[in-house]
Amino acid sequence: KTHVFEFTDSHRMSAELAALFGSTLYKNEVGEVGTKAVLKGKTHVAIFFGAAWSGSCKQFLLPLVQVYKKLTEEKGKAFEIVYVPATVPGRPPEDEAAFKELTSMMPWLAIPVHRKATHKKLTRRFQVRQIPMLVLLDDQGKTVHRDITPAVTHIVEDTDGDSFADQFPWHEKRHTNIKQMLGETFLKGDMSEVAINELEGKYIGILFSATWHWQCRRFTQMLEYMYEKLKGEGKEFEIIDMDYSGPDMPWLALPQAACDVKQKLGEAFRVENAPPMLVIIDPEGSVVTTEGVEIVSKDTEGECFPWTPKPLYDLSTLEPEILGEMNDTVTCVCLCEGCDDATKEAVAEAMMPVAEEAFSAAKASGCEAGMLFFTATETSDVVYQLRMSCELGEPTGVPQLVILDIPDSGAYYVFDGENISTENVQMFIEDYDEERLERKELQDDDEEGEGEGEGQ
């Protein structure tokens, strides 16, 4: 019976990764091998995002090979690496010659060079912003750590590197229950104590601030207004400041003796030297967003509390937790503001399964969504600007589906059809990944004006 369970777990794990990577992987001097077979029995797999044209990736290879051999040969870890040529805006895809030259230096596996769509999907899913980047997955294909690149440097360069290797797989602090990291008691402004169990059922804002910093003082004023308004409306919301700021403080703070708590939370959220930063967690202790400062600045009345992410948004209302992310993330939008209510509802129903699948994949990856999904049911400044920039014309009774890839020099793609079904949305995204669509670039109003003037 034990062997049956072990086989089932191993098979399930390799099946998860086969779905992620594809049915085959590339191995130097061997060619393509079956993903399930080659990853069977591995407890952890790192995805190495890099590029043959990147000097920093090539420099990173030497220490990474050392760490790979230390973990697999010296420490006996059931560990593997899969190289993925990252899709980087403004850079051409990796060609076969460059791919083979780079992988000849790698003792691990790679996604075959011809599977451009898989490269693109993985780069998007794990929100790769810079290379090299190493994402660590567990035996269920879930993210253990979003970037273990620093761990590689630590093992190679630091005196305690060998003992640090023994600590593999270096679970990310961010992925623990944040509420459990906060401690047992907190202080009010009058120095009286509040126990953690009194915060049951509440959303909590973890505030990193500095009273001497003018930006922090200005943000604190906005936050205090929202805090008092939400509390007055009976909303289940509390704020815990990492520093006690005095008797006039309206919310809670860590006790001054809880320096270790502040340090661990700062490390977990990579707090920089220049606050403020506001992290929102839900009643279970999971992170809702780390962009609390931007949310408070945009949603000053707290109308969209508790700001939990959703699979599908309406671009017409554009909730504050998503503001700004369109500039950094590939976005699929269906504009239907000229359609009747039945068509608008049908569009949302068609897009929701695709959006939910991407949303669930992002949660499993421990990342923000690799693709955002919107409908646009009403006219607004943002919707009008999108129509003009994509040269879509005035709204009609027919919905229009577009993909925006603003990070790629303002690229966009228009669906050639009127039937917005779930299958057609999926096919449209697949065509985008496979680079089968006509690429266009967003029009800038100023440039259009200049062009018209020159034509005259």
C-alpha positions in Angstrom: 0.0 0.0 0.0 2.8 2.4 0.8 4.3 1.9 -2.7 0.9 2.6 -4.2 0.7 5.9 -2.4 4.2 6.9 -3.3 3.5 6.1 -7.0 0.3 8.1 -6.9 2.0 11.2 -5.4 4.9 11.0 -7.9 2.6 10.6 -10.8 0.4 13.5 -9.6 3.4 15.7 -9.2 4.9 15.0 -12.7 1.4 15.4 -14.2 1.1 18.9 -12.6 4.5 19.9 -14.1 3.7 18.3 -17.5 0.7 20.6 -17.6 2.9 23.5 -16.8 6.0 22.7 -18.9 4.5 20.6 -21.7 4.9 16.9 -22.5 8.6 17.1 -23.3 11.7 18.9 -22.0 15.1 19.4 -23.7 18.3 17.9 -22.3 21.7 18.8 -23.7 23.2 16.1 -26.0 20.1 14.0 -25.6 17.3 16.0 -27.1 13.6 16.0 -26.0 12.7 13.7 -23.1 9.3 13.0 -21.5 8.5 15.5 -18.8 6.7 13.0 -16.5 9.5 10.5 -16.6 12.4 12.9 -16.1 10.7 14.8 -13.2 9.4 11.7 -11.4 10.5 11.6 -7.8 11.6 15.2 -7.7 10.4 17.1 -4.6 11.3 20.5 -5.9 11.8 22.1 -9.3 13.3 25.5 -10.0 12.3 27.4 -13.1 15.3 29.4 -14.4 14.2 32.4 -16.4 17.1 33.7 -18.5 18.2 34.6 -22.0 21.2 33.8 -24.2 21.8 37.5 -24.9 22.0 38.4 -21.2 25.5 38.8 -19.9 24.2 38.7 -16.3 22.5 35.4 -17.0 25.7 33.9 -18.3 27.6 35.2 -15.3 25.0 33.6 -13.0 25.4 30.2 -14.7 28.7 29.3 -13.0 27.5 29.7 -9.4 24.1 28.1 -10.3 25.9 25.0 -11.7 27.9 24.8 -8.4 24.8 25.0 -6.3 22.9 22.5 -8.5 25.7 20.0 -8.1 26.0 20.7 -4.3 22.3 20.1 -3.8 21.9 17.1 -6.1 25.2 15.3 -5.7 26.6 16.3 -2.3 23.3 16.8 -0.4 21.2 14.3 -2.2 18.3 16.6 -2.7 15.6 15.5 -5.2 15.9 18.7 -7.0 15.8 19.7 -10.7 16.1 23.0 -12.7 14.2 23.8 -15.9 15.5 26.6 -18.1 12.9 28.9 -19.7 14.0 31.5 -22.3 12.2 34.5 -20.9 10.0 36.7 -23.1 11.4 40.2 -22.8 9.7 43.2 -24.5 12.0 44.7 -27.1 14.1 41.6 -27.4 13.8 39.0 -30.2 12.9 35.4 -29.2 15.9 33.1 -28.6 17.1 31.3 -31.8 18.1 27.6 -31.9 21.9 28.3 -32.1 21.9 30.6 -29.1 19.7 28.2 -27.2 21.9 25.2 -27.8 25.1 27.2 -27.0 23.6 28.3 -23.6 22.1 24.9 -22.7 25.4 23.2 -23.4 26.6 24.8 -20.2 23.6 23.5 -18.2 23.5 20.1 -16.6 19.7 20.4 -16.1 16.6 20.6 -18.4 15.0 23.2 -20.5 11.7 24.0 -22.3 12.4 23.2 -26.0 13.4 26.4 -28.0 10.5 26.0 -30.5 7.8 26.2 -27.8 7.6 30.0 -27.8 4.0 30.0 -26.5 5.1 28.0 -23.3 8.0 30.5 -22.8 5.5 33.3 -23.0 2.9 31.8 -20.7 5.5 30.9 -18.0 7.1 34.4 -18.2 3.6 35.9 -17.8 2.4 33.5 -15.2 5.3 34.1 -12.8 5.5 37.8 -13.5 9.1 37.9 -14.6 10.3 41.5 -14.4 14.0 40.9 -14.5 16.5 38.1 -15.3 18.0 35.9 -14.1 15.2 34.7 -11.9 14.7 31.4 -10.2 11.2 30.4 -9.1 11.1 27.3 -6.8 8.1 24.9 -7.0 7.1 22.1 -4.6 6.0 18.6 -5.5 2.5 19.8 -6.2 3.7 22.5 -8.7 3.0 25.3 -6.1 5.4 28.1 -5.6 7.7 27.8 -2.6 9.7 30.9 -3.3 9.2 33.5 -6.1 13.0 34.1 -6.5 15.8 32.0 -4.9 18.5 33.8 -6.9 19.9 35.4 -3.7 20.2 31.9 -2.1 22.5 30.8 -4.9 24.8 33.7 -4.3 24.6 33.0 -0.5 25.7 29.4 -0.9 28.6 30.2 -3.2 30.0 33.3 -1.5 29.2 33.2 2.2 31.2 31.3 4.8 28.0 29.5 6.1 27.0 28.5 2.5 27.2 24.8 3.2 24.9 24.9 6.2 22.6 27.2 4.3 22.4 24.6 1.5 21.2 22.1 4.2 18.2 24.5 4.8 16.9 23.9 1.3 14.2 24.6 0.1 14.2 28.0 1.9 10.5 28.6 2.2 9.6 32.2 1.5 8.6 34.1 4.6 5.9 35.9 2.6 4.0 32.6 2.2 3.5 32.0 5.9 0.4 33.1 7.7 1.1 36.8 8.2 -1.3 37.1 11.1 0.8 34.5 13.0 3.8 36.7 12.6 2.3 39.7 14.3 2.6 38.6 17.9 0.1 38.3 20.7 -0.5 41.9 21.9 -0.6 45.4 20.5 -0.7 48.9 22.0 -3.3 51.6 21.7 -2.4 55.3 21.8 -3.0 55.3 25.6 -0.5 52.4 26.0 -3.3 49.9 26.9 -3.0 46.5 25.4 -5.2 44.7 22.8 -4.8 41.0 22.3 -4.6 39.4 18.9 -7.8 37.4 19.5 -9.7 40.7 19.6 -8.9 41.1 15.9 -10.6 37.9 14.8 -12.7 38.5 11.6 -10.9 41.8 10.8 -9.0 42.9 7.8 -5.7 44.3 9.0 -3.5 47.0 7.5 0.2 46.6 8.4 1.8 50.0 8.3 5.5 50.7 7.7 6.0 54.4 8.2 8.3 57.1 9.7 7.0 60.2 11.4 10.1 62.2 10.3 9.4 61.6 6.6 7.1 64.2 4.9 5.6 61.6 2.5 4.7 59.4 5.5 3.1 62.2 7.3 1.0 63.1 4.3 0.0 59.5 3.7 -0.9 59.0 7.4 -3.3 61.9 7.2 -5.2 60.3 4.3 -5.1 56.9 6.0 -6.4 58.3 9.2 -9.4 59.8 7.4 -10.2 56.5 5.7 -9.7 54.5 8.9 -12.1 56.7 10.9 -14.6 56.5 8.1 -14.5 52.7 7.8 -14.6 52.3 11.6 -17.6 54.7 11.7 -19.4 52.5 9.1 -18.8 49.4 11.2 -16.3 47.8 8.8 -14.1 45.0 10.2 -10.8 46.9 9.7 -7.8 47.6 11.9 -4.4 49.0 11.4 -1.2 47.9 13.1 1.6 50.4 12.9 5.1 49.0 13.1 6.1 51.9 15.4 4.3 53.5 18.3 3.9 57.2 17.3 2.3 58.7 20.5 -0.9 59.1 22.5 -2.7 60.6 19.5 -2.3 57.5 17.4 -5.8 56.4 16.3 -4.9 52.7 15.6 -2.8 50.0 17.1 1.0 49.6 17.1 3.6 46.9 17.9 5.1 47.1 21.4 8.5 48.7 21.4 10.0 45.4 22.5 8.7 43.6 19.4 11.8 44.5 17.3 12.1 41.0 15.9 8.5 41.0 14.7 9.1 44.3 12.8 12.3 42.9 11.3 10.7 39.7 10.1 7.8 41.5 8.6 10.1 44.0 6.9 12.1 41.1 5.4 8.9 39.3 4.3 7.6 42.3 2.4 11.0 43.6 1.3 10.4 47.0 2.8 12.7 49.5 1.3 14.4 52.4 3.1 11.9 54.9 2.0 8.4 54.2 3.5 5.4 54.4 3.6 4.1 50.9 2.8 0.8 49.5 3.7 0.1 45.7 3.5 -3.5 44.5 3.7 -4.2 41.0 5.0 -7.5 39.2 5.3 -9.0 37.7 8.5 -7.2 34.4 7.8 -3.8 36.1 7.6 -3.4 35.9 3.8 -2.1 38.9 1.9 -4.8 40.8 0.0 -2.4 43.4 -1.5 1.0 45.1 -0.8 -0.2 48.2 -2.7 -2.1 49.7 0.2 -0.5 53.1 -0.2 -1.8 53.4 -3.8 -5.2 52.1 -2.8 -5.6 54.7 -0.1 -4.5 57.4 -2.4 -7.0 56.4 -5.1 -9.9 55.1 -3.0 -9.9 57.9 -0.4 -13.4 57.1 0.9 -12.8 53.4 1.2 -15.7 52.6 -1.1 -14.1 49.4 -2.4 -13.1 48.0 0.9 -11.7 45.2 1.4 -10.0 45.5 -1.9 -9.7 41.7 -2.5 -8.6 40.8 -6.0 -11.1 39.4 -8.5 -10.8 37.3 -11.7 -12.8 39.8 -13.8 -13.1 43.6 -13.5 -15.2 46.2 -15.2 -12.9 48.8 -16.8 -15.7 51.4 -16.5 -15.4 51.5 -12.7 -11.8 50.4 -12.5 -11.4 49.4 -8.8 -8.4 51.0 -7.1 -6.6 47.8 -6.3 -6.1 47.2 -10.0 -5.2 50.8 -11.0 -1.7 51.0 -12.5 -1.4 47.3 -13.0 -2.5 47.5 -16.7 0.8 49.3 -17.5 2.8 46.3 -16.2 0.5 43.3 -17.1 -0.9 41.8 -20.2 -4.6 42.6 -20.3 -7.6 41.1 -22.1 -10.6 43.6 -22.5 -14.0 43.2 -24.0 -15.6 46.5 -24.8 -19.3 46.2 -24.9 -20.6 49.6 -23.6 -22.8 50.0 -26.7 -24.4 46.6 -26.3 -27.7 45.7 -24.7 -27.8 44.3 -21.2 -28.3 40.7 -22.4 -25.1 40.9 -24.5 -23.1 42.5 -21.7 -24.2 39.7 -19.4 -23.3 37.1 -22.0 -19.8 38.6 -22.5 -19.1 38.5 -18.8 -20.3 34.9 -18.6 -18.0 34.0 -21.5 -14.9 35.6 -20.1 -15.4 34.5 -16.5 -14.1 30.9 -16.9 -11.0 32.0 -18.7 -10.4 34.7 -16.0 -11.0 32.3 -13.2 -8.5 29.8 -14.6 -5.8 32.5 -14.8 -6.7 33.8 -11.4 -6.4 30.3 -9.8 -3.1 29.7 -11.6 -1.7 33.0 -10.2 -2.7 32.0 -6.6 -1.0 28.7 -7.1 2.1 30.5 -8.4 2.2 32.9 -5.4 2.2 35.8 -7.9 0.0 38.5 -9.1 -2.1 37.5 -12.1 -0.1 37.1 -15.3 -3.1 38.4 -17.4 -5.8 40.7 -16.2 -9.4 40.4 -17.5 -11.9 43.2 -18.0 -15.3 44.0 -19.5 -16.1 47.6 -20.3 -19.9 48.0 -19.8 -20.2 51.7 -19.6 -18.5 54.7 -21.2 -15.8 56.4 -19.0 -12.6 58.4 -19.6 -10.5 55.3 -19.4 -12.7 53.3 -21.8 -12.9 56.2 -24.3 -9.1 56.6 -24.2 -8.7 52.9 -24.8 -11.0 53.0 -27.8 -9.1 56.0 -29.3 -5.7 54.5 -28.7 -6.7 51.2 -30.3 -8.5 52.9 -33.1 -11.7 50.9 -32.4 -14.1 53.7 -33.3 -17.3 54.6 -31.6 -19.2 51.9 -29.5 -21.7 49.8 -31.4 -24.0 46.9 -30.5 -21.2 44.5 -31.2 -18.6 43.7 -28.5 -15.0 44.1 -29.3 -12.2 42.0 -27.8 -8.6 43.2 -27.5 -5.4 42.2 -25.8 -3.2 45.0 -24.5 0.5 44.3 -24.0 1.6 47.8 -22.8 5.0 46.6 -21.5 5.8 45.5 -25.1 6.1 49.1 -26.4 2.3 49.6 -26.2 1.4 46.5 -28.3 -2.2 45.5 -28.8 -4.1 42.8 -30.7 -7.8 42.9 -31.9 -10.0 39.8 -32.1 -11.3 39.3 -35.7 -14.9 38.2 -35.0 -18.1 39.1 -33.2 -18.9 35.9 -31.3 -17.4 36.4 -27.8 -17.6 32.8 -26.4 -15.4 31.2 -23.8 -13.8 29.0 -26.5 -13.1 32.0 -28.7 -11.5 34.0 -25.8 -9.3 31.0 -25.1 -8.4 30.7 -28.8 -7.6 34.4 -29.0 -5.2 34.2 -26.1 -3.6 31.0 -27.5 -3.1 32.9 -30.8 -1.5 35.7 -28.9 0.9 33.3 -27.2 1.7 31.6 -30.5 2.3 35.0 -32.1 -0.3 34.4 -34.8 -2.0 37.8 -34.4 -1.3 41.1 -36.1 0.7 43.3 -33.8 -0.3 46.9 -33.5 0.9 49.7 -31.3 -1.2 52.1 -29.2 -1.7 55.5 -30.8 -0.6 58.6 -28.8 -2.9 61.5 -29.0 -0.1 64.0 -29.2 1.7 62.1 -31.9 -1.6 61.9 -33.9 -2.0 65.7 -33.7 1.6 66.3 -34.8 1.2 63.9 -37.7 -1.9 65.7 -38.9 -0.1 69.1 -38.7 2.8 67.8 -40.8 0.4 66.4 -43.4 -1.2 69.8 -43.9 
